[in-house]
């Protein structure tokens, strides 16, 4: 019997290219100004979903991502590798969300997607490193959860998950439906399939389609599989007080840009916050950081 699989994935800033314009004045990430990539551990999660699909004929994979309209690129990447469809959750009121507001928005979207058997996501995103969203989604949906997964198998409605722990492995069993978060030690994601790239290279979201010439829009409309779903606050019936900045108790007080020059870098040893603050002031005065 086929499985209904949802993959949670995030388009994140490429942390190898972070400049002075990386943050906005309100302390949130300036995502529009940064190169974006598929969050690495979410690719590990996608591979686990694809392996489950291979093992259970008739399974479907829906990729769910929340972000700017350009996050439709995430859905295309999933389609190129063997996914079936996807949803881009994007709306201005969703911006600036912390993990609590993000998990609420994702949980609301999953409720509107309908029945599912398993949700798979990366352990954490490289732009926040909190590892909180997956567990919070599970809590909001009332699901059991298994974290730090390295492999997932399903048989007769029960998932067997191998977990990578600090000093070894643990194998646990859990009935479906459930939430699984996958770590970077899991199998790397398979490459794009050339045949699927040819099939889905013109797949677009409504925001992208609106920018196309009329003949290209007609081409996409005639092929339903090329239409990527794009939902906002209205479609998921979200409470305005639980999304975006309104629903985010986490606030960034200040951001300090610290850059070490390789030839003058020194080892920092500080016994407490006061010592560290004094050391930073000293380095600034010496023009070593700034």
Residue pairs with C-beta under 8 A, 6 or more apart in sequence:
1 56
1 58
2 56
2 57
2 58
2 59
2 60
3 52
3 53
3 56
3 59
3 60
3 117
3 118
3 154
4 59
4 60
4 62
4 115
4 116
4 117
4 118
5 49
5 52
5 53
5 59
5 60
5 61
5 62
5 116
5 117
5 118
5 119
5 120
6 61
6 62
6 63
6 64
6 110
6 113
6 116
6 118
6 119
6 120
7 42
7 45
7 46
7 49
7 61
7 62
7 63
7 64
7 78
7 83
7 119
7 120
7 121
8 42
8 45
8 64
8 65
8 106
8 119
8 120
8 121
8 122
8 133
8 134
8 137
9 38
9 39
9 42
9 43
9 45
9 46
9 63
9 64
9 65
9 74
9 78
9 121
9 122
10 39
10 42
10 65
10 66
10 67
10 74
10 122
10 125
10 127
11 36
11 37
11 38
11 39
11 65
11 67
11 68
11 70
11 71
11 73
11 74
12 36
12 37
12 38
12 39
12 125
12 126
12 127
13 22
13 29
13 31
13 34
13 35
13 36
13 37
13 127
14 34
14 35
14 36
14 37
15 126
15 127
17 34
17 35
18 34
20 257
21 30
21 33
22 29
22 30
22 33
22 34
23 29
23 30
23 255
24 30
26 96
26 245
26 252
27 251
27 252
27 253
27 254
27 255
28 95
28 96
28 245
28 252
29 127
31 67
31 68
32 68
36 70
36 71
36 73
38 74
38 77
39 122
39 125
39 126
39 127
40 122
40 126
40 184
41 122
41 123
41 124
41 125
41 182
41 183
41 184
42 121
42 122
42 125
43 122
43 188
43 189
44 122
44 182
44 183
44 184
44 186
44 187
44 188
44 189
45 120
45 121
45 122
45 180
45 181
45 182
45 186
46 61
46 63
46 78
46 81
46 83
46 120
46 189
47 186
47 187
47 188
47 189
47 190
48 120
48 149
48 151
48 152
48 180
48 182
48 186
48 187
49 61
49 83
49 120
50 61
50 81
50 82
50 83
50 189
50 190
51 152
51 187
52 59
52 118
52 152
52 153
52 154
53 59
53 60
53 61
53 82
55 153
55 154
56 154
60 84
60 85
61 78
61 82
61 83
61 84
62 83
62 84
62 85
62 86
62 87
62 113
63 74
63 75
63 78
63 83
63 85
63 86
63 87
64 86
64 87
64 89
64 106
64 109
64 110
64 113
65 71
65 74
65 75
65 86
65 87
65 88
65 89
66 88
66 89
66 90
66 94
66 97
66 102
66 105
66 106
66 109
67 74
67 88
67 89
67 90
68 90
69 88
69 90
69 205
69 207
69 208
69 230
71 88
71 90
72 88
72 203
72 204
72 205
72 207
72 208
72 228
72 230
74 86
74 88
75 83
75 85
75 86
75 87
75 88
75 203
75 205
75 228
76 200
76 201
76 203
76 228
77 192
78 86
79 85
79 86
79 196
79 199
79 200
79 203
80 192
80 193
80 196
80 197
80 200
81 189
81 190
81 191
81 192
81 193
81 196
82 190
82 193
82 196
85 225
85 228
85 229
86 228
86 229
87 109
87 113
87 228
87 229
87 230
87 231
88 205
88 228
88 229
88 230
88 231
89 105
89 106
89 109
89 231
89 232
89 236
90 207
90 230
90 231
90 232
91 231
91 232
91 233
93 233
93 240
93 243
93 244
93 246
94 101
94 105
94 232
94 233
94 243
94 244
95 244
95 245
96 244
96 245
96 248
97 105
97 243
97 244
97 245
97 247
97 248
98 248
98 249
98 250
99 128
99 130
99 132
99 133
99 136
99 250
100 136
100 247
100 248
100 249
100 250
101 242
101 243
101 244
101 245
101 246
101 247
101 248
102 133
103 132
103 133
103 136
103 137
103 139
103 140
104 140
104 238
104 239
104 242
104 243
104 247
105 236
105 238
105 243
106 133
106 137
107 137
107 140
107 141
108 236
108 237
108 238
109 231
109 236
110 116
110 119
110 137
110 141
111 141
111 236
112 231
112 235
112 236
112 237
116 177
117 154
117 176
117 177
118 152
118 154
118 159
118 176
118 177
118 178
118 179
118 180
119 137
119 138
119 141
119 143
119 177
119 178
119 179
119 180
120 152
120 180
120 181
120 182
121 133
121 134
121 137
121 179
121 180
121 181
121 182
122 134
122 181
122 182
122 183
123 131
123 134
123 147
123 148
123 181
123 182
123 183
123 184
124 130
124 131
124 132
124 181
125 133
131 147
131 181
134 145
134 147
134 179
134 181
135 145
135 147
135 179
135 181
137 143
137 179
138 144
138 145
138 178
138 179
139 145
141 179
143 177
143 178
143 179
144 174
144 175
144 178
144 179
145 178
145 179
145 180
145 181
146 159
146 161
146 163
146 172
146 174
146 178
146 179
146 180
146 181
147 163
147 180
147 181
148 163
148 164
148 165
148 181
148 183
149 161
149 162
149 163
149 164
149 180
149 181
149 182
149 183
149 186
150 162
150 163
150 164
150 169
150 182
150 183
150 185
150 186
151 161
151 162
151 186
151 187
152 159
152 160
152 161
152 162
152 180
152 182
153 159
153 160
153 161
154 160
154 176
157 175
157 176
158 173
158 174
158 175
158 176
159 173
159 174
159 175
159 176
159 178
159 180
160 171
160 172
160 173
161 171
161 172
161 173
161 174
161 180
162 169
162 170
162 171
163 169
163 170
163 171
163 172
164 183
164 185
164 186
199 225
200 225
200 226
202 216
202 219
202 220
202 223
202 226
203 220
203 225
203 226
203 227
203 228
204 212
204 220
204 226
204 227
204 228
205 228
205 229
205 230
206 227
206 230
207 230
208 228
209 217
209 220
209 227
212 220
219 226
220 226
220 227
221 227
233 240
233 243
239 247
240 246
241 247
258 280
258 289
259 289
259 290
260 288
260 289
261 288
261 289
264 288
265 288
266 288
268 276
268 279
270 276
270 279
280 289
283 289
284 290
